[in-house]
Amino acid sequence: MEEEHVHYEVSGPAARLVIDRPKARNALSARAIEKLLEGIARAEADPAVRVIVLTGSGGTIFCAGGDLTSMAGGDGFLAGHERRRAYGLLMRRIQDATLPTIARVNGHALAGGLGLVLACDVAIAASSAELGLPEIDVGLFPMQVIALLQRHVGRKRALELVMAGDRLSAQQALEWGLLNRVVPPAELDGAVAAMVEKLAGKSRAVLELGRRAFYTAEDLPLGPAVEHLATQLSLNVLLEDAGEGVSAFLDKRRPRWKDK
């Protein structure tokens, strides 16, 4: 039977993308990356889904990074380059998703696995998880993950992480700004469910517009960022859900979102 690589599950308002390669420590094969991209598109197309949750199977490994065997291949340099490049496209696709994303870090998130955590909007980890970029120890450098790491931590900490290759405990990763929350393993599902419920109760249209504005402004100088965000605010106030939200606030009732 062909290995599934990634399972797609819907539970309530959440679509769960589960990396399921336990024998390979949930490493990202070319097929797994392809399935994750398909899963994001599938979730976006389902009006009942309001949040995407990314996680790994089992209780010890979220994702150990790229599958070096499957990424190498034997069909030429350019084909190998495109397989490696696909991982960077996946990180960008997670941030470009029209739905909010949560990393359910059930275990160790290493190398490219840490990149997936950084790409998600919110990351909730079990206290037993470790996070790190150990590529240096096999003669590689976490080239693509650097792009997101630089946006999460300062230069000194980023360089220490990529050059020393050390692992951080979940608590250290929380202190460094790589995670939003750390909970005991038995409480992980409850913490993720609570966040899903919170995000699912917001306007899907406002979240989509706001997330896009957030990530765009992140790469702009201050002046252009403020100007861009002013235009996005003008778009925001034109949404039906903006009018509904203000009316609900004045009427002291819960808003009834139309997601448009």
C-alpha positions in Angstrom: 0.0 0.0 0.0 1.3 3.4 -0.9 2.3 5.6 2.1 -0.4 8.3 2.7 2.2 10.8 4.0 -0.5 13.3 5.2 -4.0 12.8 6.5 -6.8 15.3 6.0 -9.4 15.4 8.7 -12.3 17.8 9.5 -13.5 18.1 13.0 -16.1 20.9 13.6 -14.7 24.1 12.2 -11.1 22.8 11.9 -9.3 21.0 9.1 -6.4 19.0 10.5 -3.4 18.2 8.3 -1.6 15.4 10.0 1.9 14.5 8.8 1.9 10.7 9.1 5.3 9.2 8.5 6.2 7.7 11.9 9.0 5.5 10.5 10.6 8.5 9.0 10.0 10.7 12.1 7.3 12.6 10.1 10.0 13.9 7.8 8.8 16.0 4.8 9.0 13.9 1.6 8.2 15.6 -1.7 4.9 13.8 -1.6 4.1 15.1 1.9 4.7 18.7 0.8 2.4 18.1 -2.2 -0.3 16.7 0.1 0.0 19.6 2.6 -0.4 22.0 -0.3 -3.5 20.1 -1.5 -4.9 20.0 2.1 -4.6 23.8 2.4 -6.5 24.4 -0.8 -9.1 21.8 0.2 -9.7 23.5 3.5 -10.0 26.9 1.9 -12.6 25.6 -0.5 -14.8 24.3 2.3 -17.1 27.0 3.7 -17.6 24.9 6.9 -13.8 25.1 7.7 -12.7 28.2 9.5 -9.2 27.2 10.9 -6.4 24.9 9.7 -4.5 22.9 12.2 -1.1 21.4 11.3 0.3 18.6 13.4 2.3 15.3 13.3 1.1 11.8 14.1 2.1 10.2 17.3 3.2 11.9 20.5 6.9 12.5 20.2 7.6 14.0 16.8 5.8 16.9 15.1 8.2 16.9 12.1 11.9 16.1 11.9 12.5 18.3 8.8 13.0 17.4 5.2 13.4 13.8 4.0 16.9 14.1 2.6 16.6 10.8 0.6 13.4 11.8 -1.2 14.6 15.3 -1.8 17.9 14.3 -3.4 16.6 12.0 -6.2 18.6 10.9 -9.2 17.0 13.0 -12.0 19.4 15.9 -12.2 20.3 19.0 -10.3 17.4 21.2 -11.5 14.8 18.7 -10.5 16.4 18.3 -7.1 16.5 22.1 -6.7 12.8 22.3 -7.5 12.0 19.7 -4.9 13.9 21.6 -2.3 12.4 24.9 -3.4 8.9 23.4 -2.9 9.4 23.5 0.9 9.9 27.3 0.8 6.8 27.6 -1.3 4.9 25.6 1.3 6.0 27.9 4.1 4.8 30.9 2.0 1.5 29.1 1.2 0.8 28.5 4.8 1.1 32.3 5.4 -0.9 33.1 2.3 -3.7 30.8 3.3 -7.1 32.5 3.5 -7.7 30.8 6.8 -5.9 31.2 10.2 -3.4 28.4 10.9 -2.4 26.7 14.1 0.7 24.5 14.6 -0.2 21.8 17.1 3.3 20.9 18.1 2.8 17.5 19.6 6.6 16.7 19.7 10.0 17.7 18.4 10.0 20.3 15.6 13.4 20.2 14.0 14.9 21.7 10.8 12.1 22.1 8.3 9.7 21.1 11.0 10.5 24.2 12.9 10.0 26.2 9.7 6.4 24.9 9.5 5.8 26.0 13.1 7.1 29.5 12.3 4.9 29.7 9.2 1.7 29.2 11.2 -0.1 32.1 12.7 -0.3 30.5 16.2 1.9 27.7 17.7 0.9 25.7 20.7 3.3 23.0 22.0 3.5 20.2 24.4 6.0 20.9 27.1 7.9 17.7 26.1 8.6 19.1 22.6 12.1 20.3 21.5 12.7 22.8 18.7 15.9 23.4 16.8 17.8 23.7 13.5 20.4 20.9 13.7 21.3 20.9 10.0 24.8 22.3 10.6 25.7 18.9 12.2 25.2 17.2 8.8 27.0 19.8 6.8 23.9 21.8 5.8 22.5 25.2 6.6 18.8 25.9 7.2 18.7 28.3 4.3 14.9 28.6 3.7 13.9 28.5 7.4 16.2 31.5 8.0 13.7 33.7 6.2 11.1 33.1 8.9 13.5 32.8 11.8 14.8 36.3 11.2 11.2 37.6 11.5 10.7 35.9 14.9 13.9 36.5 16.8 16.8 39.0 16.9 20.0 38.5 14.9 22.1 37.1 17.8 19.6 34.4 18.8 18.9 33.5 15.2 22.6 33.0 14.4 23.2 31.1 17.6 20.4 28.7 16.7 21.5 28.0 13.1 25.3 27.9 13.8 25.3 25.9 17.0 22.5 23.6 16.0 21.3 23.3 19.6 17.8 22.3 20.6 15.6 24.5 22.6 13.1 23.2 25.2 9.5 24.2 24.6 9.8 26.6 27.4 12.9 28.2 25.9 11.2 28.4 22.5 8.3 30.2 24.2 10.7 32.7 25.8 12.4 33.3 22.4 9.1 34.0 20.7 8.9 30.9 18.6 5.7 29.6 20.3 2.5 31.2 21.7 1.8 28.7 24.4 3.3 25.6 26.1 1.1 23.1 28.0 1.5 19.7 29.5 1.1 17.0 26.8 -2.3 15.9 28.2 -3.6 19.4 27.8 -2.4 20.0 24.2 -5.7 19.0 22.5 -7.7 21.1 24.9 -5.5 24.2 24.4 -5.7 23.8 20.6 -9.4 23.2 20.6 -9.9 26.4 22.7 -7.9 28.4 20.2 -9.8 26.9 17.3 -13.1 27.8 18.9 -11.8 31.4 19.5 -10.7 31.9 15.9 -13.7 30.1 14.4 -15.9 32.7 16.1 -14.4 35.6 14.2 -15.4 36.8 10.7 -13.7 34.7 8.1 -13.6 37.7 5.7 -12.0 40.0 8.3 -9.4 37.4 9.3 -8.5 36.8 5.7 -8.1 40.5 4.9 -6.2 41.2 8.2 -3.8 38.3 7.9 -2.9 39.4 4.4 -2.3 42.9 5.5 -0.2 41.8 8.5 2.2 39.7 6.4 2.5 42.3 3.6 3.2 45.1 6.0 5.9 43.0 7.8 8.2 43.4 4.8 7.6 47.1 4.2 9.5 50.1 5.6 7.5 52.0 8.2 6.1 54.7 6.0 4.9 52.4 3.2 3.6 49.9 5.8 1.4 52.6 7.5 0.2 53.8 4.2 -0.6 50.3 3.0 -2.5 49.5 6.2 -4.5 52.7 5.9 -5.8 51.4 2.5 -6.6 48.0 4.0 -8.5 49.7 6.8 -10.6 51.5 4.2 -11.3 48.1 2.6 -12.1 46.6 6.0 -14.8 49.2 6.8 -16.6 48.3 3.5 -17.0 44.7 4.5 -20.5 43.6 5.4 -19.1 42.0 8.6 -17.6 45.4 9.7 -21.1 46.9 9.6 -22.5 43.9 11.4 -19.8 44.0 14.1 -20.4 47.6 14.9 -24.2 47.2 14.9 -23.9 44.2 17.2 -21.6 46.2 19.6 -24.1 49.0 19.8 -27.0 46.6 20.2 -25.1 44.7 22.9 -25.5 41.3 21.1 -23.3 38.8 19.5 -22.5 39.5 15.8 -23.9 37.2 13.1 -21.1 37.0 10.6 -21.8 36.6 6.9 -18.1 36.1 6.1 -18.2 38.9 3.5 
